[in-house]
């Protein structure tokens, strides 16, 4: 398993219901979801990216083929999962359909030839990030045994202090199997210093347009951000034909700008 990179540009296409917004913008049917996602994957592979995040649930049968296709361009594939809810001792019992077991996803990643999994974590009202660390322990143990990586995407709450965020990220830093933390760039001047506790984190777009995301990344490189795991900020183009030549060129140009940003930062840092 390779170490943490100084410039890692990954594109995420593992979106669930939020992808429907873009299908509507493109006037595309729900039946075309996987075909469009596959087209975006092909554009990203032809552009040259470090990694791709694809949905384990959506692409289950096609995972081995996609991993082989990506390996030809030295691109890692990460399996994206539905966000995982961390329940506290005093939270009500989970009333949903249950969580997708992270360990099961790791075995699926190993069988498909993927680099590992990306796990988004959300806290229930009475849960703490210390509990999230305990929940992750068996997952990280399985990842180590399978020689796979894990990307942790904590969705910090407004009430989570800089100290709480820093403590959680520091706990991840000492786990060799945690390749990256995926963090927000909404307010780098406020939260960036606490994110420095995990050197080599990736920026997520989380609803930002490309120019706003690009500006946030530019401010975050001084706080340890060394790459992106970006979704709609790159491929979210308000056009009728998402997979036409013009759209493909725009996606490639956005990826190119992000690469150049980190290259400049590396050269001056």
Secondary structure, 3 states (H helix, E strand, C coil): CCCCCCCEEEEECCCCCCHHHHHHHCCCCHHHHHHHHHHHHHHHHHHCCCEEEEECCCCHHHHHHHHHHHHCCCCEEEEECCCEEECCCCCCCCCCCCCCCHHHHHHHHHHHCCCEEEEEEEECCCCCHHHHHHHHHHHHHHHHHHCCEEEEEECCCCCCCHHHHHHHHHHHHCCCCEEEEEEECCCHHHHHHHHCCCCCEEEECCCCCHHHHHHHHHHHHHHCEEEEEECHHHHCCCCCCCCCHHHHHHHHHHHHHHHHHHHHHHHHC
